Amino acid sequence: MPEPKQPGAGNGEGGVVTRTRTEKRLKPPPMYKVLLHNDDYTTMEFVVSVLESVFGHPTPVANRIMLSVHHRGVGVAGVYPHEIAEFKAQKAISMARSADFPLLATVEPE
């Protein structure tokens, strides 16, 4: 019984197997903005602390966003993939409720 031929063992293939590779590019996930809304009761200091602790902003950036919320009625706390944006919005709301503040955080597509 003859032995099976191995790739590259003198059968003309040279041991190289070539395949056509179809490259699939993954699209980045859609991004969502977390918006903080102004109200008459939540303190500016509390909004800054939420922006620092939940969204990871340094104090100067947190102050700028807080002033945007205060003067324009709304400010962008951050932009994230959907699940992360929802989580951070809920965390901000939870912190606010624990401190008896009515702070509202919403999520919308970027």
C-alpha positions in Angstrom: 0.0 0.0 0.0 1.5 3.4 -1.0 2.1 6.0 1.7 -0.1 9.1 1.5 1.7 12.1 0.2 2.4 14.9 2.7 2.2 18.5 1.7 5.6 19.6 0.5 6.9 16.1 0.2 7.8 16.3 -3.5 4.2 16.5 -4.8 4.7 19.9 -6.3 2.9 21.9 -3.6 6.0 23.2 -1.9 4.4 22.9 1.5 2.6 26.2 1.1 -1.2 26.4 1.4 -2.8 29.6 0.2 -6.2 30.8 1.0 -8.1 33.9 0.0 -8.8 35.7 3.1 -11.9 37.9 3.3 -11.3 40.6 5.7 -14.3 41.6 7.7 -14.0 45.0 9.3 -16.1 45.5 12.4 -17.9 48.8 12.6 -17.5 50.7 15.8 -20.6 50.5 18.0 -23.1 53.4 17.8 -22.4 56.0 20.4 -24.9 57.6 22.8 -24.7 60.8 24.8 -25.5 60.9 28.5 -27.3 64.2 29.1 -27.7 65.8 32.5 -30.7 68.1 32.9 -31.0 71.2 35.0 -33.5 71.5 37.9 -34.1 74.0 40.6 -33.0 71.7 43.5 -29.8 69.8 42.7 -26.8 71.7 43.8 -24.0 72.6 41.5 -21.5 70.9 43.9 -23.5 67.7 43.7 -23.5 67.8 39.9 -19.7 68.3 39.9 -19.3 65.3 42.2 -21.4 63.1 39.9 -19.4 64.2 36.9 -16.2 63.4 38.7 -17.2 60.1 40.3 -19.5 58.5 37.7 -18.1 60.0 34.5 -14.4 60.3 35.5 -14.0 64.0 34.6 -11.3 66.1 36.3 -12.6 69.0 38.4 -12.1 71.7 35.7 -13.9 69.7 33.1 -16.7 68.8 35.5 -17.1 72.5 36.4 -17.5 73.4 32.7 -20.1 70.7 32.1 -22.0 71.7 35.3 -22.1 75.3 34.1 -23.4 74.2 30.7 -26.2 72.3 32.5 -26.9 75.4 34.7 -26.9 78.0 31.9 -28.3 76.0 28.9 -30.5 73.6 30.8 -28.7 70.5 29.6 -25.1 69.3 29.3 -23.3 66.3 27.8 -21.7 64.3 30.6 -20.1 61.8 28.2 -20.4 59.7 25.0 -20.4 55.9 25.3 -21.7 52.7 23.7 -25.3 52.2 24.6 -24.9 49.8 27.5 -22.3 51.9 29.2 -24.3 55.1 28.6 -27.4 53.5 30.2 -25.4 52.2 33.1 -23.8 55.6 33.8 -27.1 57.5 33.5 -28.7 55.0 36.0 -25.7 55.4 38.4 -26.0 59.2 38.3 -29.8 59.0 39.0 -29.2 56.5 41.8 -26.7 58.8 43.4 -29.0 61.7 43.1 -31.9 59.9 44.6 -29.8 58.7 47.5 -28.9 62.3 48.2 -32.6 63.4 47.8 -31.9 65.3 44.5 -34.1 65.1 41.4 -31.2 65.2 38.9 -32.3 63.7 35.6 -29.9 61.9 33.3 -31.0 60.8 29.9 -29.4 58.9 27.0 -29.8 59.7 23.3 -28.0 58.7 20.1 -25.0 60.8 19.1 
